[in-house]
Amino acid sequence: MEWDRISANWAHWRDRVRERWSRLTELEITEIAGRRDHLSTRIQKTYGLSKDEVERQLRNWERNLSLDEIETMPASARQPVKPRPTK
């Protein structure tokens, strides 16, 4: 899933962020306001993780959101999933 879609609909996705990174407070999630760089920094500080590890977790989380979104779509609306190029 593209981060722009997450950011634009932060109110919807914030609960999923809270499920994944439960140590983040409601206030922190509100202050992040859909900004990926702020989420990354907050996860690093809260969990004591490296920037690379946080980026890996965020990429996996985004990929899982895409898969979840596809699974909840009606079959007629589904498009084949193309793998993302790795950097």
C-alpha angles and dihedrals in degrees: 000000000000115000091229088067092050093047094047091053099034093144088063098044100040091085090054089051089051091050092052099040102029096171090070111098125230088249092053092049090049091050091049087061094185097308107140095203091054091048091050093050093047092050090049092052097041097046099029092236131151120254090247092053092048091050090051091050093047092050091050092047092050091048090051091050089055091051092046091049091052092048092055094049121095110263091244091060097049122113123199110268113242117203115246117245111253120236 
